[in-house]
Amino acid sequence: MLFLKVLEIVFPVFFLGSLGFFWIKFGWDYPVKFVTRLATAVAVPSLVFVSLMNTQIDHKDLVLISSATFVIYFILMITFWLSIKFLKINRRTFLAPLTFGNTGNIGLPIAYFAFGEVGLGYAVIIFAITAILSFSLGIWFVSGGKTSFKSLRKEPLVISTVLGSLFLALDWSTPLFLTETLELIAQMAIPLMLITLGVAVSSLKSNDIQAAFGFSIFKLFTCLLVGLLVGNYFSLNQVSFSVLLLQISTPVAVTSYLLASKYEADAQTVAGLVIVSTVLSLVSIPTILLFILA
């Protein structure tokens, strides 16, 4: 039954997110900085590297999904930039959150539970591109053009993406003992990201939920429309097309709030976008899955 299939996919994701949310509501301690550092510096880079190295996806399909992802983000940046200019709202506050979704915490597990290792392989490609663009152009947007891209060289995710791509292109592999170690570390990534997402959302507060709802709906439908058009243009196979739609339609990432706080944009407005778009994903993601799997 289709409904049960969708439930099997989304239940682990929302359960782990809810676990983090209610963990904080019960007043229990959660070392966010430590867990976030562990996930972003060790677990997620290991997942990206191992997934790229071990992927069984055809090289042509990898090029297509990568190209489609870059084109989608280019179109989204232009679309949201023009929309922001038309609405006369703060570009530093809105452009990055509207453009980049939570392709890590939500996108990776959804793709994995829906399409297995192959789906995860495609999702990792999209996530890596999203992360690199988010921590380069995204920071540049939020800071008002006052940051340098040099820091990207030190990002573990960027390093793991480059190394993983190199191993994939040259058909290399690490020794078995190292591969098994990295795979074990990588298994931490998805649970840590989901629980931490719930913790982060539980801590956010916003006073303008109504406006956030409007922008979240606008982001969702714009991303879906662009994803459908670009995915069809590149003639992606069924799994890569499905993963692309899921990844592009993910809600605003918590990192958008953290960056807004760091670079003194309107962090409270971004917090509202994170909260509302994440809650909205409780409906949008199962609906997209129903459409994809039907």
C-alpha positions as CSV (number, residue, x, y, z in Angstrom):
1,M,0.0,0.0,0.0
2,L,1.4,3.4,-1.0
3,F,0.5,5.2,2.2
4,L,2.4,2.6,4.3
5,K,5.4,2.9,2.0
6,V,5.5,6.6,2.5
7,L,5.0,6.1,6.3
8,E,8.0,3.7,6.3
9,I,10.1,6.4,4.7
10,V,9.1,9.5,6.7
11,F,8.5,7.9,10.2
12,P,12.2,7.4,11.1
13,V,13.0,10.9,10.0
14,F,10.3,12.7,11.9
15,F,10.7,10.4,14.9
16,L,14.4,11.2,15.3
17,G,13.6,14.9,14.8
18,S,10.9,14.8,17.4
19,L,13.2,13.0,19.8
20,G,15.6,15.9,19.7
21,F,12.7,18.4,20.0
22,F,11.1,16.8,23.1
23,W,14.5,16.0,24.6
24,I,15.0,19.8,25.1
25,K,11.3,20.3,26.1
26,F,11.8,17.8,28.9
27,G,14.7,19.9,30.1
28,W,17.4,17.3,29.4
29,D,20.9,18.5,28.5
30,Y,22.1,18.3,24.9
31,P,25.6,19.6,24.0
32,V,24.7,21.2,20.7
33,K,28.1,22.6,19.9
34,F,29.9,19.3,20.6
35,V,27.4,17.2,18.6
36,T,27.3,19.7,15.7
37,R,31.1,19.8,15.5
38,L,31.2,16.0,15.7
39,A,28.6,15.7,12.8
40,T,30.0,18.4,10.5
41,A,33.7,17.7,11.1
42,V,33.7,13.9,11.3
43,A,30.5,12.0,10.6
44,V,29.1,13.9,7.6
45,P,32.4,14.2,5.8
46,S,32.9,10.5,6.3
47,L,29.5,9.8,4.9
48,V,30.1,12.0,1.8
49,F,33.5,10.5,1.1
50,V,32.4,6.9,1.5
51,S,29.2,7.4,-0.5
52,L,31.1,9.0,-3.4
53,M,33.9,6.4,-3.3
54,N,31.5,3.4,-3.2
55,T,28.7,4.7,-5.4
56,Q,27.6,2.4,-8.2
57,I,26.0,5.3,-10.1
58,D,27.0,5.7,-13.7
59,H,29.4,8.6,-14.3
60,K,27.1,10.1,-16.9
61,D,24.2,10.2,-14.4
62,L,26.5,11.8,-11.8
63,V,27.4,14.5,-14.3
64,L,23.8,15.1,-15.2
65,I,22.6,15.3,-11.6
66,S,25.5,17.7,-10.7
67,S,24.8,19.9,-13.8
68,A,21.0,20.0,-13.0
69,T,21.7,21.0,-9.4
70,F,24.0,23.9,-10.4
71,V,21.5,25.1,-13.0
72,I,18.6,24.9,-10.4
73,Y,20.5,26.9,-7.9
74,F,21.5,29.5,-10.5
75,I,17.8,29.9,-11.5
76,L,16.7,30.0,-7.9
77,M,19.2,32.7,-7.0
78,I,18.0,34.9,-9.9
79,T,14.4,34.2,-9.2
80,F,14.5,35.0,-5.5
81,W,16.9,38.0,-6.0
82,L,14.3,39.5,-8.4
83,S,11.4,38.7,-6.0
84,I,13.2,40.3,-3.1
85,K,14.0,43.4,-5.2
86,F,10.3,43.6,-6.2
87,L,9.0,43.1,-2.7
88,K,11.7,45.6,-1.3
89,I,12.8,43.4,1.5
90,N,16.2,42.8,2.9
91,R,18.4,40.7,0.5
92,R,20.9,39.8,3.3
93,T,18.1,38.3,5.4
94,F,16.1,36.4,2.7
95,L,18.2,35.4,-0.3
96,A,20.3,32.6,1.2
97,P,17.4,31.0,3.3
98,L,15.1,31.0,0.3
99,T,17.7,29.6,-2.1
100,F,19.2,26.8,0.0
101,G,17.3,24.0,1.7
102,N,18.1,21.5,4.4
103,T,19.5,18.9,2.1
104,G,21.6,17.4,4.9
105,N,19.5,16.9,8.0
106,I,16.3,16.1,6.1
107,G,17.3,15.4,2.4
108,L,19.8,12.7,3.0
109,P,17.7,10.5,5.3
110,I,14.6,10.9,3.2
111,A,16.5,9.9,0.0
112,Y,18.1,6.9,1.8
113,F,14.9,5.5,3.3
114,A,13.1,6.1,0.0
115,F,15.7,4.8,-2.5
116,G,18.4,3.0,-0.6
117,E,22.1,3.4,-1.3
118,V,21.6,4.6,-4.8
119,G,19.3,7.3,-3.7
120,L,21.7,8.3,-1.0
121,G,24.5,8.5,-3.6
122,Y,22.5,11.1,-5.6
123,A,21.4,12.9,-2.5
124,V,25.1,13.2,-1.3
125,I,26.0,14.9,-4.6
126,I,23.2,17.4,-4.2
127,F,24.0,18.0,-0.6
128,A,27.7,18.5,-1.3
129,I,26.9,21.1,-4.0
130,T,24.4,22.8,-1.7
131,A,26.9,22.9,1.2
132,I,29.7,24.4,-0.9
133,L,27.4,27.0,-2.5
134,S,25.8,27.8,0.9
135,F,29.2,28.3,2.7
136,S,30.5,30.4,-0.2
137,L,27.8,32.4,-2.0
138,G,25.4,32.0,0.9
139,I,27.8,33.6,3.4
140,W,28.6,36.2,0.8
141,F,24.9,37.0,0.5
142,V,24.3,37.2,4.3
143,S,27.4,39.2,5.0
144,G,26.7,41.7,2.2
145,G,29.7,40.7,0.2
146,K,32.2,41.2,3.0
147,T,33.6,37.6,3.2
148,S,36.2,35.7,1.3
149,F,35.8,32.2,-0.2
150,K,39.3,31.2,1.0
151,S,37.8,29.5,4.2
152,L,36.2,26.9,2.0
153,R,39.6,25.2,1.7
154,K,39.5,24.3,5.4
155,E,36.0,23.0,5.4
156,P,36.0,19.2,6.1
157,L,32.9,18.8,3.9
158,V,34.7,20.4,1.0
159,I,37.8,18.3,1.5
160,S,35.8,15.1,1.7
161,T,33.8,16.0,-1.4
162,V,37.0,16.7,-3.4
163,L,38.7,13.5,-2.2
164,G,35.6,11.4,-2.8
165,S,35.2,12.8,-6.3
166,L,38.8,12.1,-7.0
167,F,38.5,8.5,-5.8
168,L,35.3,8.1,-7.8
169,A,36.9,9.4,-11.0
170,L,40.0,7.4,-10.7
171,D,38.2,4.3,-9.4
172,W,40.4,4.2,-6.3
173,S,39.4,2.8,-2.9
174,T,40.8,2.9,0.6
175,P,42.1,-0.2,2.3
176,L,39.3,-2.4,3.7
177,F,40.2,-1.6,7.4
178,L,39.9,2.1,6.7
179,T,36.8,1.8,4.6
180,E,35.0,-0.1,7.3
181,T,36.1,2.5,9.9
182,L,34.8,5.4,7.8
183,E,31.5,3.5,7.1
184,L,31.1,3.0,10.9
185,I,31.7,6.7,11.5
186,A,29.4,7.6,8.7
187,Q,26.5,5.7,10.3
188,M,26.4,8.4,13.0
189,A,25.7,11.2,10.5
190,I,22.0,10.8,9.8
191,P,20.8,10.1,13.4
192,L,23.0,13.0,14.7
193,M,21.7,15.4,12.1
194,L,18.1,14.6,12.6
195,I,18.2,14.7,16.5
196,T,20.2,17.9,16.4
197,L,17.7,19.4,13.9
198,G,14.9,18.7,16.4
199,V,17.0,20.3,19.2
200,A,17.7,23.4,17.1
201,V,14.1,23.9,16.1
202,S,12.9,23.6,19.7
203,S,15.2,26.5,20.6
204,L,14.2,28.9,17.9
205,K,11.6,31.7,18.4
206,S,10.0,34.1,16.0
207,N,7.3,36.8,16.3
208,D,6.3,36.9,12.6
209,I,5.0,33.5,11.8
210,Q,2.4,34.7,9.3
211,A,5.0,36.3,7.0
212,A,7.2,33.2,7.4
213,F,4.3,31.0,6.3
214,G,3.9,33.0,3.1
215,F,7.6,33.0,2.2
216,S,7.8,29.2,3.0
217,I,5.0,28.4,0.6
218,F,6.6,30.6,-2.0
219,K,9.9,28.9,-1.6
220,L,8.4,25.4,-1.7
221,F,6.4,25.9,-4.9
222,T,9.2,27.9,-6.6
223,C,11.7,25.2,-5.9
224,L,9.4,22.4,-7.0
225,L,8.6,24.2,-10.3
226,V,12.2,24.9,-11.1
227,G,13.2,21.3,-10.1
228,L,10.5,19.8,-12.4
229,L,11.5,22.0,-15.3
230,V,15.3,21.4,-15.0
231,G,14.9,17.7,-14.2
232,N,12.9,17.2,-17.3
233,Y,15.3,19.3,-19.4
234,F,18.3,17.1,-18.3
235,S,16.2,13.9,-18.9
236,L,17.2,12.5,-15.5
237,N,16.4,8.9,-14.7
238,Q,13.5,8.2,-12.3
239,V,15.6,7.8,-9.1
240,S,17.8,10.9,-9.6
241,F,14.8,13.0,-10.7
242,S,12.9,11.9,-7.6
243,V,15.9,12.6,-5.3
244,L,16.5,16.0,-6.9
245,L,12.8,17.0,-6.3
246,L,13.0,15.9,-2.7
247,Q,16.3,17.7,-2.0
248,I,15.4,20.9,-3.7
249,S,12.1,21.1,-1.8
250,T,13.6,20.7,1.6
251,P,12.8,23.4,4.2
252,V,15.1,26.2,5.3
253,A,18.2,24.9,7.0
254,V,19.1,25.8,10.6
255,T,22.5,26.9,9.4
256,S,20.7,29.8,7.7
257,Y,19.7,31.1,11.1
258,L,23.2,30.6,12.5
259,L,24.7,32.5,9.6
260,A,22.2,35.3,10.0
261,S,23.1,35.6,13.7
262,K,26.8,35.5,13.0
263,Y,26.7,38.2,10.2
264,E,24.0,40.4,11.9
265,A,21.2,39.9,9.5
266,D,17.6,39.6,10.8
267,A,18.1,36.3,12.6
268,Q,14.6,36.3,14.1
269,T,13.0,36.5,10.7
270,V,15.2,33.6,9.5
271,A,14.2,31.6,12.6
272,G,10.6,32.0,11.6
273,L,11.4,30.7,8.1
274,V,13.2,27.7,9.6
275,I,10.3,26.9,12.0
276,V,7.5,27.3,9.6
277,S,9.1,25.6,6.6
278,T,10.2,22.7,8.8
279,V,6.7,22.2,10.1
280,L,5.3,22.6,6.6
281,S,7.6,19.8,5.5
282,L,5.6,17.4,7.7
283,V,2.9,17.7,4.9
284,S,5.0,18.6,1.8
285,I,7.5,15.8,2.0
286,P,4.9,12.9,2.3
287,T,2.9,14.6,-0.4
288,I,5.9,14.8,-2.8
289,L,6.7,11.1,-2.0
290,L,3.1,10.1,-2.8
291,F,3.4,11.9,-6.1
292,I,6.9,10.3,-6.8
293,L,6.0,6.8,-5.8
294,A,2.6,6.6,-7.3
